[in-house]
Amino acid sequence: MANVDFLKESYLNSLEERKKELRLSIEKLQDEERRDEANLDKIRLNVVDIFSKMFNLSKSDDPKILKEKYLGYFEKITSPWYDNREKALRFGKEKEAIIEEIKIKEVEELKDRFNSCYSSMNNE
């Protein structure tokens, strides 16, 4: 059986590292009075926080169950983001479209990171 503890540790560590990066970036951008960019990183940080919580809710000793539950949250939570982006683009609301795109890109990176950790776990 695959080592689910490896998955939990490696993925949660990567999430914590990402949060740390974003917090440092936000602080730096605010110091440089680049509020718009800092606000975009706050959106990214919020996405990472959401999916950190969802991972903790998905925890299981069976890696397949954990994967199924956690990836289910990606679909459930993000499907409105895709719809909102399309609506914003259709109605020329550029700011809203950019925000949705940032959330989508961040969540796709998290999903890729999870899948990478999951694959690494199976190779342990």
Backbone torsions as a table, in degrees:
resi	resn	phi	psi	omega
1	MET	NA	140.4	-179.2
2	ALA	-64.2	151.8	-178.0
3	ASN	-85.0	96.5	-177.3
4	VAL	-68.2	-25.7	177.2
5	ASP	-64.3	-36.3	176.2
6	PHE	-60.3	-45.6	179.4
7	LEU	-60.9	-49.2	-178.9
8	LYS	-58.8	-47.8	-177.6
9	GLU	-66.8	-48.3	-175.9
10	SER	-68.2	-41.5	-178.7
11	TYR	-70.4	-45.2	179.1
12	LEU	-63.2	-37.7	176.1
13	ASN	-62.2	-41.1	179.6
14	SER	-66.5	-35.7	176.7
15	LEU	-66.2	-42.5	179.0
16	GLU	-64.1	-39.7	176.9
17	GLU	-62.4	-42.5	179.5
18	ARG	-63.9	-42.1	177.9
19	LYS	-61.5	-43.1	179.1
20	LYS	-60.8	-46.8	177.7
21	GLU	-56.2	-47.1	-177.3
22	LEU	-66.5	-41.3	178.5
23	ARG	-61.2	-43.3	178.2
24	LEU	-64.0	-41.1	178.8
25	SER	-63.7	-43.4	179.3
26	ILE	-60.4	-46.4	179.9
27	GLU	-60.7	-46.0	-180.0
28	LYS	-62.4	-46.2	-179.2
29	LEU	-63.9	-39.1	177.6
30	GLN	-65.9	-39.9	177.3
31	ASP	-61.5	-33.9	179.6
32	GLU	-86.9	6.1	-179.8
33	GLU	58.5	37.8	176.6
34	ARG	-107.0	71.4	-173.2
35	ARG	-63.9	-38.7	-178.8
36	ASP	-60.9	-46.6	179.1
37	GLU	-65.6	-38.6	177.4
38	ALA	-62.1	-40.5	179.1
39	ASN	-65.1	-35.3	177.6
40	LEU	-67.0	-37.7	175.9
41	ASP	-69.4	-29.8	175.3
42	LYS	-64.6	-36.6	176.7
43	ILE	-64.3	-45.3	178.0
44	ARG	-59.1	-45.2	-179.9
45	LEU	-61.2	-39.9	178.7
46	ASN	-61.9	-41.4	178.5
47	VAL	-62.0	-45.0	179.6
48	VAL	-63.1	-41.5	177.9
49	ASP	-60.4	-44.7	179.8
50	ILE	-58.7	-48.4	-175.4
51	PHE	-77.4	-18.8	170.2
52	SER	-67.0	-44.4	178.6
53	LYS	-65.0	-40.0	179.5
54	MET	-66.1	-35.6	177.2
55	PHE	-63.7	-44.0	179.2
56	ASN	-63.0	-33.3	176.5
57	LEU	-72.7	-23.1	-176.4
58	SER	-88.5	-8.3	-172.6
59	LYS	-52.6	134.8	178.2
60	SER	-153.9	154.5	176.1
61	ASP	-79.9	-10.8	176.3
62	ASP	-99.1	113.3	-176.0
63	PRO	-60.7	-31.3	179.8
64	LYS	-69.5	-39.3	177.4
65	ILE	-66.9	-44.5	177.9
66	LEU	-57.6	-47.6	-179.3
67	LYS	-61.5	-46.0	-179.0
68	GLU	-61.6	-46.3	179.9
69	LYS	-64.1	-48.1	-175.2
70	TYR	-66.2	-46.5	179.6
71	LEU	-65.3	-26.7	174.9
72	GLY	-61.8	-35.5	177.6
73	TYR	-65.3	-33.7	179.0
74	PHE	-60.1	-44.3	-179.7
75	GLU	-68.4	-48.2	-175.8
76	LYS	-62.6	-44.5	-175.2
77	ILE	-78.6	-39.0	-171.0
78	THR	-89.8	-17.2	-177.5
79	SER	-57.4	-38.7	175.7
80	PRO	-65.4	-29.1	179.4
81	TRP	-64.0	-41.4	177.7
82	TYR	-64.8	-43.2	177.8
83	ASP	-62.9	-44.2	-179.7
84	ASN	-63.4	-38.2	178.7
85	ARG	-63.7	-44.7	-179.4
86	GLU	-64.2	-42.1	177.9
87	LYS	-63.6	-43.3	179.9
88	ALA	-62.2	-43.2	178.3
89	LEU	-64.1	-42.2	-179.0
90	ARG	-62.7	-35.8	-177.2
91	PHE	-100.2	11.3	175.4
92	GLY	69.9	26.0	179.0
93	LYS	-94.2	83.4	-172.7
94	GLU	-62.0	-43.6	-177.8
95	LYS	-60.2	-46.3	180.0
96	GLU	-65.0	-38.1	178.8
97	ALA	-64.4	-40.8	179.1
98	ILE	-63.7	-43.5	179.9
99	ILE	-61.0	-46.3	179.6
100	GLU	-64.3	-38.5	179.5
101	GLU	-64.4	-40.3	177.8
102	ILE	-62.6	-44.0	178.6
103	LYS	-63.0	-42.6	-179.2
104	ILE	-65.1	-44.8	179.3
105	LYS	-62.4	-42.9	179.7
106	GLU	-63.2	-43.6	-177.9
107	VAL	-69.3	-32.8	176.7
108	GLU	-66.6	-37.3	176.0
109	GLU	-65.8	-39.4	178.2
110	LEU	-64.6	-42.3	179.5
111	LYS	-63.5	-43.8	177.0
112	ASP	-61.3	-42.2	179.6
113	ARG	-63.0	-43.2	178.2
114	PHE	-61.5	-48.1	-179.1
115	ASN	-61.7	-36.2	177.1
116	SER	-65.4	-45.7	177.8
117	CYS	-63.2	-39.6	178.7
118	TYR	-62.8	-44.3	178.4
119	SER	-64.5	-40.1	178.3
120	SER	-63.8	-37.2	179.0
121	MET	-60.8	-40.1	-178.8
122	ASN	-71.9	-19.0	178.9
123	ASN	-95.0	-1.6	-179.0
124	GLU	-68.1	NA	NA
